[in-house]
Amino acid sequence: MVLRSALFILIVASCSVVVTARAQDNNPDEHAATCHHEEFVVLDFLEGEWAVSGSVRLPDGEWKDVTGSSTIESELDGCILIERYHDDRADETFSALAIFSHDPIDNRLQKTWIDSAHGMATWYRGGPVESEIIFSASKEIRGTLHHFVEEYEPDGRDRFVVQRRRSTGDRRAWRATSRIEYVRE
């Protein structure tokens, strides 16, 4: 009888631990607190539905005016922002996916970008510099080191501009690759 009582108490205690653990897993405030970083708040202005327009440099070097849309949403209990971008360059739909996050180890912002023109992932790192948020990346492509810079220029909460540049090798000559304006819908 003592063994049965002890077994019953053990089972009840185990169930209590499982129920408590599940309740904690379903508490979004607790998860948000574990990945919330003040440094990530600087990207809050990005969240929303956007009409996009601007100019992009095509592979042949010519500039093309583009229009499109972007949706930027918070995911994983506020740990990341995901952008789904579309425009009409080169008479085809261009799509991209960006994931914004914060690296708590080195206290920098991160951005991963994958687009339908290239399919390769580019990993940017950066943060606020004066009134802008600047991301940079380096990537070896076909044996040549390429450097990329993206400058986010917020203009309140309803408009921002992203300018992109790239360089190769020693970074002496930078080439503009796009200037896209986002206007909140």
RANOR-V480109 format. One line per field, one symbol per residue. ss: DSSP state (A for helix, B for strand, O for the rest). phi: phi as a letter, one per 20 degrees, with the letter a starting at -180 (. if undefined). psi: psi as a letter, one per 30 degrees, with the letter a starting at -180 (. if undefined). A space follows every 10 residues. Layout:
# RANOR-V480109
ss=???
phi=???
psi=???
This chain:
# RANOR-V480109
ss=OAAAAAAAAA AAAAAAAAAA AAAAAOOAAA AAAAAOOAAA AAAAAAOBBB BBBBBBBOOO OOBBBBBBBB BBBBBOOOOB BBBBBBBOAA AOOBBBBBBB BBBOOOOBBB BBBBBOOOOO BBBBBBBBBO OBBBBBBBBB BOOBBBBBBB BBBBOOOOBB BBBBBBBBOO OOOOBBBBBB BBBBO
phi=.fffffffff ffffffffff fffffeefff ffffdfcgff ffegfffqdc edbrccefge nfecfccabb cccfcllnfc dddddbbdfl lcfdcbcccd bceffdlcfc bdcccffcme edddcrrfcl eddddcbcbe clndeddccc dedfcmedab cdddcbbcle mfddcfdabc ddcfe
psi=eeeeeeeeee eeeeeeeeee eeeefgjfee eeefgkkeff ffgeffkakk kklakkklfg flkkkllalk kjkklhhgfl kkkjkkahlh glkkllkkkk akjfeghlll kkkklfeefk kkjllaakjb glkkkllkkk jhfkkkkkkk jkjkiafgkl kkkkllllcg gejkkkfljk kkkk.
